Amino acid sequence: MSQLPQTILVVEDEVSIAETIVYALRTEGYEPLWKTNGRDALAALAAQPIALVILDVGLPDMSGFDVCREMQRRGATPVIFLTARSGEVDRIVGLELGADDYVPKPFSPRELTARVRAVLRRSNGNSHEVSSGTTAWEHDAARCRISFRGSALELTRNEYRLLGALLASPGRVFSRDQLMTAAWDDPGAALDRTVDAHIKSLRAKLRIVAPEVDPIETHRGFGYSLREA
């Protein structure tokens, strides 16, 4: 039986740009679903399985960043941001929200579909079960799920990847560059403070489960590690 094409949600209000993206995706064998505003995009996400979202930052009814925040509350669907703005602040905001990639306009449709393939390859790639060396943690790599002290953590994609890297080698000190490589498809797009922001978010989520402990250790000038049991 042939595999059904993956559905890619395109959220873009400029018709000419959206039609170009839809054509390029369909040519590559994907099933594009086009929406022109954030409200309809969120409704589509709730109605059917979506493999990846191509999300414009400047939408007519709400910011693409706000759409991404709501998406992350619902689950960890991969996101590629599109924006006419190339400022560093916008880029950092998008990455800190858990976006998998960030493409400034104008862009090549071929480049965009290549980035889609790269993100999906990483998202759908086979993972191996990793032992954390302590019974406080459970890492179900097949389901991309990490639990701490019996509680499943609500993680964004990049938070999951960061924590998964730390879990793979408890006690090992990872530099920020190493964590960028582990968690981002394009490590060069992430900045040191982006990693720090994700670590801060991880700590906050772990404190909800166990307020009395801090499993992630900071090594000033070096990076981070997971405390050994």
Rosetta silent file (secondary structure, phi, psi, omega in degrees, C-alpha in Angstrom):
SEQUENCE: MSQLPQTILVVEDEVSIAETIVYALRTEGYEPLWKTNGRDALAALAAQPIALVILDVGLPDMSGFDVCREMQRRGATPVIFLTARSGEVDRIVGLELGADDYVPKPFSPRELTARVRAVLRRSNGNSHEVSSGTTAWEHDAARCRISFRGSALELTRNEYRLLGALLASPGRVFSRDQLMTAAWDDPGAALDRTVDAHIKSLRAKLRIVAPEVDPIETHRGFGYSLREA
SCORE:     score description
SCORE:     0.000 S_00000001
   1 L     0.000  131.191 -179.035    0.000    0.000    0.000 S_00000001
   2 L   -73.589  147.100 -178.726    1.407    3.391   -0.957 S_00000001
   3 L   -77.652  136.833  178.631    1.988    5.887    1.825 S_00000001
   4 L   -67.591  145.081  179.508   -0.340    8.871    1.958 S_00000001
   5 L   -66.290  146.844  178.420    1.356   12.235    1.297 S_00000001
   6 L   -74.957  138.314 -179.858    2.180   14.327    4.358 S_00000001
   7 E   -86.909  125.479  177.293   -0.028   17.368    4.856 S_00000001
   8 E  -111.166  120.337  178.580    1.814   20.696    5.073 S_00000001
   9 E   -85.870  120.775  178.396   -0.191   23.629    6.425 S_00000001
  10 E  -104.509  117.996 -178.927    0.699   26.879    4.644 S_00000001
  11 E  -114.532   97.774 -172.540   -0.385   29.995    6.565 S_00000001
  12 L  -153.816  127.321 -176.435    0.183   32.975    4.276 S_00000001
  13 L   -92.104  -11.418  176.906   -2.147   35.830    3.331 S_00000001
  14 L   -85.770  114.401 -171.181   -0.290   36.972    0.182 S_00000001
  15 H   -58.361  -47.099 -175.595   -1.898   35.022   -2.645 S_00000001
  16 H   -62.557  -39.873  179.088    1.049   35.028   -5.055 S_00000001
  17 H   -67.975  -45.608 -178.751    3.462   33.764   -2.388 S_00000001
  18 H   -61.733  -43.049 -179.341    1.032   31.129   -1.128 S_00000001
  19 H   -63.647  -36.148  177.652    0.323   29.815   -4.626 S_00000001
  20 H   -64.861  -43.720 -179.886    4.067   29.494   -5.287 S_00000001
  21 H   -65.339  -45.542 -179.288    4.560   27.542   -2.051 S_00000001
  22 H   -59.686  -44.093  179.525    1.553   25.303   -2.681 S_00000001
  23 H   -62.856  -44.871 -178.752    2.771   24.488   -6.199 S_00000001
  24 H   -63.655  -41.220  179.357    6.316   23.737   -4.991 S_00000001
  25 H   -66.008  -43.355 -179.314    5.069   21.471   -2.192 S_00000001
  26 H   -65.054  -36.802  177.665    2.696   19.576   -4.462 S_00000001
  27 H   -62.133  -33.004 -179.188    5.513   19.083   -6.990 S_00000001
  28 L   -86.162    2.899  175.168    7.605   17.498   -4.194 S_00000001
  29 L    94.159    9.213  177.419    4.821   15.053   -3.317 S_00000001
  30 L   -92.025  166.153  176.442    3.348   16.799   -0.275 S_00000001
  31 E  -109.622   95.808 -177.509   -0.303   17.657    0.301 S_00000001
  32 E   -76.166  144.000  174.610   -0.469   21.425    0.922 S_00000001
  33 E  -127.415  116.670 -171.246   -3.332   22.974    2.888 S_00000001
  34 E  -102.808  128.932  172.729   -3.533   26.757    2.518 S_00000001
  35 E  -129.493  148.866 -173.819   -5.001   29.133    5.108 S_00000001
  36 L  -103.844   -3.818  179.929   -4.808   32.930    5.053 S_00000001
  37 L  -148.324  166.350 -175.552   -5.111   33.757    8.758 S_00000001
  38 H   -66.800  -38.367 -178.082   -4.195   32.467   12.193 S_00000001
  39 H   -61.524  -47.328  179.755   -7.710   31.585   13.304 S_00000001
  40 H   -67.308  -33.417  179.012   -8.325   29.275   10.348 S_00000001
  41 H   -64.314  -45.308  179.574   -4.841   27.771   10.729 S_00000001
  42 H   -64.588  -36.566  176.882   -5.484   26.798   14.361 S_00000001
  43 H   -64.497  -39.569  178.654   -8.843   25.321   13.372 S_00000001
  44 H   -65.408  -39.192  178.631   -7.123   23.228   10.677 S_00000001
  45 H   -63.481  -35.045 -179.979   -4.559   21.984   13.178 S_00000001
  46 H   -76.657  -21.174 -171.765   -7.351   20.859   15.491 S_00000001
  47 H   -91.946  -23.641 -174.383   -9.265   19.148   12.687 S_00000001
  48 L  -156.821  161.360  178.015   -6.635   16.898   11.082 S_00000001
  49 L   -67.680  131.595  178.352   -3.050   15.604   11.358 S_00000001
  50 L  -122.385  127.333 -178.228   -0.506   18.153   10.118 S_00000001
  51 L   -78.336  -34.018 -175.633    3.105   17.122    9.471 S_00000001
  52 E  -162.429  150.617  178.285    4.563   20.646    9.370 S_00000001
  53 E  -118.852  127.060  169.492    3.435   24.284    9.339 S_00000001
  54 E   -98.516  112.817 -164.495    4.895   27.000    7.105 S_00000001
  55 E  -122.450  118.217  175.540    3.850   30.090    9.038 S_00000001
  56 E   -75.312  139.021  179.485    4.013   33.727    7.972 S_00000001
  57 L   -71.110  -41.785 -174.835    4.807   36.131   10.812 S_00000001
  58 E   -95.236   86.180  179.575    2.637   38.980    9.482 S_00000001
  59 L   -99.769  158.258 -174.909   -0.927   37.667    9.334 S_00000001
  60 L   -70.902  -27.140 -174.685   -4.042   39.873    9.053 S_00000001
  61 L  -105.963  -24.538 -178.974   -5.747   38.752   12.272 S_00000001
  62 L  -162.552  160.291  179.624   -2.900   37.848   14.638 S_00000001
  63 E   -69.729  144.267  173.521    0.866   37.543   14.780 S_00000001
  64 H   -59.725  -30.102  176.856    2.440   34.353   13.530 S_00000001
  65 H   -63.719  -39.663  178.581    4.317   34.292   16.839 S_00000001
  66 H   -67.677  -37.204  175.743    0.981   34.149   18.692 S_00000001
  67 H   -61.456  -43.367 -179.214   -0.169   31.330   16.413 S_00000001
  68 H   -63.691  -41.591  178.541    3.051   29.448   17.203 S_00000001
  69 H   -58.995  -44.033  179.635    2.558   29.934   20.962 S_00000001
  70 H   -66.808  -38.434  176.848   -0.923   28.453   20.734 S_00000001
  71 H   -60.006  -43.596 -177.687    0.377   25.587   18.599 S_00000001
  72 H   -65.332  -29.308  176.695    3.034   24.757   21.176 S_00000001
  73 H   -69.485  -27.463 -176.999    0.367   24.567   23.877 S_00000001
  74 H   -89.818  -24.555 -177.182   -1.474   21.976   21.793 S_00000001
  75 L   163.171  179.331 -172.249    1.516   19.878   20.739 S_00000001
  76 L  -106.417   61.408  175.264    4.916   19.927   19.064 S_00000001
  77 L   -74.036  132.115  178.758    4.124   20.336   15.356 S_00000001
  78 L   -59.856  143.373 -177.044    7.239   21.410   13.402 S_00000001
  79 E  -132.381  133.740  168.322    7.197   25.066   12.296 S_00000001
  80 E  -117.050  119.563  179.282    9.067   27.010    9.629 S_00000001
  81 E   -82.698  142.327  168.187    8.561   30.781    9.915 S_00000001
  82 E  -114.592  138.148  178.454    8.314   33.053    6.873 S_00000001
  83 E  -153.955  147.240  173.646    8.889   36.762    7.329 S_00000001
  84 L   -83.640  -11.587 -179.636    9.583   39.904    5.344 S_00000001
  85 L   -98.678  134.434 -177.406   11.558   41.158    8.328 S_00000001
  86 L  -114.695   14.008 -178.496   15.124   39.931    8.751 S_00000001
  87 L   -65.316  150.275 -177.475   15.947   41.678   12.027 S_00000001
  88 H   -62.259  -36.540 -178.013   17.797   39.733   14.700 S_00000001
  89 H   -61.806  -47.020  178.989   15.079   40.358   17.304 S_00000001
  90 H   -60.829  -40.678 -178.838   12.381   38.712   15.168 S_00000001
  91 H   -63.650  -43.655 -179.810   14.678   35.791   14.436 S_00000001
  92 H   -64.892  -43.626  179.291   15.459   35.245   18.103 S_00000001
  93 H   -58.479  -46.113  179.801   11.797   35.461   19.089 S_00000001
  94 H   -60.943  -44.246 -179.132   10.867   32.851   16.493 S_00000001
  95 H   -68.721  -38.672 -179.895   13.589   30.447   17.543 S_00000001
  96 H   -68.491  -22.618  175.700   12.893   30.871   21.235 S_00000001
  97 L   -76.909   -8.064  178.339    9.274   29.951   20.572 S_00000001
  98 L   102.780   13.110  178.081   10.505   26.587   19.312 S_00000001
  99 L   -63.501  146.837 -178.516   10.487   27.165   15.551 S_00000001
 100 L   -88.716  -22.538  178.185   12.492   24.627   13.571 S_00000001
 101 E  -161.350  168.735 -171.738   13.613   27.038   10.869 S_00000001
 102 E  -147.727  113.224 -174.024   13.267   30.660    9.800 S_00000001
 103 E  -117.786  113.804  178.428   13.141   31.747    6.130 S_00000001
 104 E   -78.206  146.009  173.976   13.244   35.472    5.209 S_00000001
 105 L   -84.255  148.069   -5.353   11.396   36.734    2.131 S_00000001
 106 L   -75.921  156.593 -178.079   12.130   36.724   -0.737 S_00000001
 107 L  -139.337  162.074  176.131   13.101   33.072   -0.889 S_00000001
 108 L   -86.810  129.486  176.562   13.588   30.339   -3.453 S_00000001
 109 H   -56.350  -34.911  178.636   10.757   27.742   -3.515 S_00000001
 110 H   -65.590  -40.058  177.676   13.419   25.077   -4.024 S_00000001
 111 H   -64.965  -42.033 -179.174   15.250   26.230   -0.903 S_00000001
 112 H   -62.891  -45.420  179.949   12.021   26.222    1.100 S_00000001
 113 H   -66.322  -31.458  175.552   11.074   22.682    0.061 S_00000001
 114 H   -64.716  -39.606  178.274   14.629   21.547    0.880 S_00000001
 115 H   -68.379  -37.182  175.673   14.199   22.992    4.371 S_00000001
 116 H   -59.827  -47.069  179.483   10.824   21.268    4.682 S_00000001
 117 H   -60.475  -41.346 -177.907   12.436   17.937    3.809 S_00000001
 118 H   -64.835  -43.861 -179.849   15.243   18.521    6.317 S_00000001
 119 H   -65.812  -44.317 -179.750   12.868   19.345    9.171 S_00000001
 120 H   -66.819  -35.646  178.284   10.583   16.401    8.402 S_00000001
 121 H   -61.154  -43.073  178.835   13.538   14.042    8.069 S_00000001
 122 H   -69.949  -38.252 -178.959   14.655   14.997   11.556 S_00000001
 123 H   -66.835  -39.833 -174.487   11.103   14.889   12.898 S_00000001
 124 H   -96.383   -2.624 -176.953   10.318   11.470   11.410 S_00000001
 125 L   -62.790  151.118  178.983   13.768    9.926   11.815 S_00000001
 126 L   -74.345  128.566  177.099   14.118    6.762   13.838 S_00000001
 127 L  -107.921  159.961  178.578   15.380    7.361   17.359 S_00000001
 128 L  -109.769  147.355  177.128   16.866    4.887   19.765 S_00000001
 129 L   -63.059  133.042 -177.102   15.885    4.375   23.336 S_00000001
 130 L  -117.390  130.604  175.589   18.374    6.199   25.548 S_00000001
 131 L   -87.231  131.221 -178.762   19.172    5.299   29.104 S_00000001
 132 L   -90.358   -7.771  179.293   19.592    8.293   31.383 S_00000001
 133 L    81.901    6.231  178.633   21.390    6.379   34.080 S_00000001
 134 L  -150.609  140.948 -176.812   18.715    7.213   36.665 S_00000001
 135 L   -75.246   -4.355  177.177   15.231    5.888   37.332 S_00000001
 136 L   -68.802  -20.941 -174.428   13.932    9.456   37.812 S_00000001
 137 E  -114.347  146.790  168.574   13.762    9.771   34.028 S_00000001
 138 E  -132.375  126.127 -179.474   11.941    7.879   31.275 S_00000001
 139 E  -119.696  105.557  175.643   12.753    8.648   27.649 S_00000001
 140 E   -94.015   90.302 -174.349   10.402    7.136   25.092 S_00000001
 141 H   -66.332  -32.478 -179.187   12.329    8.064   21.947 S_00000001
 142 H   -63.495  -32.832 -179.543    9.818    6.417   19.599 S_00000001
 143 H  -103.346    4.157 -178.538    7.102    8.765   20.855 S_00000001
 144 L    52.771   50.738 -176.376    9.432   11.726   21.491 S_00000001
 145 E  -130.790  131.896  177.049    8.303   11.786   25.104 S_00000001
 146 E  -121.659  131.685  178.070   10.332   12.410   28.255 S_00000001
 147 E  -117.185  145.134  177.725    8.962   11.852   31.746 S_00000001
 148 E  -125.828  121.177 -178.548   10.446   13.021   35.040 S_00000001
 149 L    52.538   42.676  175.760    9.465   11.282   38.262 S_00000001
 150 L    84.015   -2.828 -179.247    6.523    9.662   36.544 S_00000001
 151 E  -109.484  124.485  176.831    5.169   12.866   34.969 S_00000001
 152 E   -69.631  131.849 -177.688    5.272   13.347   31.200 S_00000001
 153 L   -87.912  137.692  175.376    6.767   16.751   30.374 S_00000001
 154 L   -87.080   99.161 -172.239    5.017   19.142   27.987 S_00000001
 155 L  -116.376  145.051  167.674    7.993   20.076   25.806 S_00000001
 156 L   -74.481  170.234 -178.814    8.486   22.040   22.619 S_00000001
 157 H   -59.686  -46.428 -177.455   10.525   20.336   19.920 S_00000001
 158 H   -71.045  -34.058  174.038   13.733   22.170   20.781 S_00000001
 159 H   -62.289  -42.818  178.435   13.233   21.639   24.526 S_00000001
 160 H   -60.882  -44.398 -178.855   12.805   17.933   23.842 S_00000001
 161 H   -66.606  -41.087  178.026   15.980   17.789   21.785 S_00000001
 162 H   -61.165  -50.019 -177.853   17.998   19.738   24.366 S_00000001
 163 H   -65.949  -36.588  177.662   16.836   17.563   27.230 S_00000001
 164 H   -61.707  -38.869  177.444   17.334   14.411   25.168 S_00000001
 165 H   -64.449  -42.877  178.934   20.967   15.366   24.546 S_00000001
 166 H   -66.051  -39.513 -179.626   21.565   15.937   28.260 S_00000001
 167 H   -65.014  -30.006 -176.921   19.816   12.674   29.161 S_00000001
 168 H   -65.652  -25.978 -177.004   22.031   10.709   26.792 S_00000001
 169 L  -143.401   75.451  178.711   25.144   11.469   28.876 S_00000001
 170 L   -56.718  135.118 -179.770   24.389   12.379   32.520 S_00000001
 171 L    92.051  -22.836  179.609   27.285   14.291   34.070 S_00000001
 172 L   -74.758  135.080  177.529   28.778   15.305   30.738 S_00000001
 173 L   -88.654  119.933  177.727   29.162   19.062   30.286 S_00000001
 174 E  -100.915  131.549  173.514   27.752   20.199   26.933 S_00000001
 175 L   -72.740  164.769  177.072   28.799   23.526   25.491 S_00000001
 176 H   -62.046  -38.719  178.830   26.131   25.790   24.043 S_00000001
 177 H   -60.773  -40.941  179.302   27.462   25.052   20.553 S_00000001
 178 H   -65.495  -38.634  178.595   27.028   21.313   21.160 S_00000001
 179 H   -70.383  -34.599  174.911   23.479   21.822   22.385 S_00000001
 180 H   -60.872  -45.881 -179.411   22.702   24.010   19.370 S_00000001
 181 H   -62.283  -37.234 -178.429   23.904   21.228   17.083 S_00000001
 182 H   -73.261  -31.570 -168.551   21.797   18.685   18.963 S_00000001
 183 H  -106.661  -20.654 -175.604   18.590   20.716   19.057 S_00000001
 184 L  -116.673  140.347  176.270   18.418   22.858   15.907 S_00000001
 185 L   -65.199  -33.291  176.280   18.332   21.793   12.263 S_00000001
 186 L  -121.113   86.945 -176.143   20.379   24.904   11.466 S_00000001
 187 H   -56.799  -29.550 -179.082   22.683   25.436   14.478 S_00000001
 188 H   -65.966  -17.542 -179.767   24.061   28.614   12.955 S_00000001
 189 H   -83.057  -15.822 -178.162   20.630   30.215   13.323 S_00000001
 190 L   -94.194  150.161  179.218   20.614   29.790   17.114 S_00000001
 191 L  -115.836  163.071 -178.958   22.401   32.090   19.526 S_00000001
 192 H   -53.197  -44.221 -176.032   23.867   31.470   22.970 S_00000001
 193 H   -72.598  -19.081  173.622   21.020   33.241   24.694 S_00000001
 194 H   -66.841  -43.809  176.164   18.516   31.158   22.733 S_00000001
 195 H   -61.808  -45.118 -179.731   19.948   28.025   24.370 S_00000001
 196 H   -59.073  -40.264 -179.518   19.892   29.760   27.760 S_00000001
 197 H   -64.851  -39.445  178.884   16.226   30.677   27.266 S_00000001
 198 H   -69.017  -38.058  176.751   15.309   27.066   26.468 S_00000001
 199 H   -63.411  -41.796  178.274   17.223   25.792   29.510 S_00000001
 200 H   -60.623  -42.794  178.662   15.354   28.311   31.666 S_00000001
 201 H   -64.904  -41.473  177.159   12.046   27.080   30.259 S_00000001
 202 H   -60.012  -45.110 -179.965   13.031   23.442   30.880 S_00000001
 203 H   -60.361  -40.361  179.322   13.915   24.216   34.482 S_00000001
 204 H   -62.546  -39.897 -179.836   10.545   25.882   35.020 S_00000001
 205 H   -71.095  -35.610  177.527    8.721   22.808   33.724 S_00000001
 206 H   -69.735  -34.283  178.781   10.841   20.477   35.867 S_00000001
 207 H   -65.296  -28.803  176.794   10.140   22.606   38.969 S_00000001
 208 H   -62.925  -36.273 -179.715    6.423   22.014   38.452 S_00000001
 209 H   -79.250  -44.503 -176.133    7.087   18.289   38.899 S_00000001
 210 L  -142.428   88.226 -175.219    9.704   18.544   41.665 S_00000001
 211 L   -61.889  -21.530 -172.816   10.152   22.055   43.129 S_00000001
 212 L   -86.488   -5.963 -176.293   12.913   20.930   45.474 S_00000001
 213 L  -125.688  158.080  173.663   15.412   19.813   42.818 S_00000001
 214 L  -132.365   91.405 -174.140   17.276   21.307   39.844 S_00000001
 215 L   -67.016  -20.776 -178.034   18.409   18.403   37.629 S_00000001
 216 E   -97.738  124.549 -176.987   20.182   20.682   35.135 S_00000001
 217 E  -104.450  134.725  176.714   23.503   22.055   36.322 S_00000001
 218 E   -92.492  131.569  175.754   25.083   25.250   34.985 S_00000001
 219 E  -115.231   99.145 -172.514   28.846   25.293   34.429 S_00000001
 220 L   -58.521  130.419 -179.514   29.739   28.951   34.041 S_00000001
 221 L    84.357   -8.596 -177.608   31.902   29.583   31.016 S_00000001
 222 L  -121.413  -56.172 -177.639   31.383   26.023   29.776 S_00000001
 223 E   157.038 -137.328 -174.270   27.729   25.020   29.408 S_00000001
 224 E  -135.767  157.205  173.298   25.229   22.664   30.992 S_00000001
 225 E  -146.410  163.331  172.326   24.964   19.093   32.227 S_00000001
 226 E   -93.780  128.652 -179.685   22.379   16.763   33.718 S_00000001
 227 L   -62.222  135.295  176.874   23.135   15.948   37.343 S_00000001
 228 L   -75.493  150.331  179.824   24.083   12.329   37.863 S_00000001
 229 L   -65.982    0.000    0.000   22.000   10.277   40.288 S_00000001
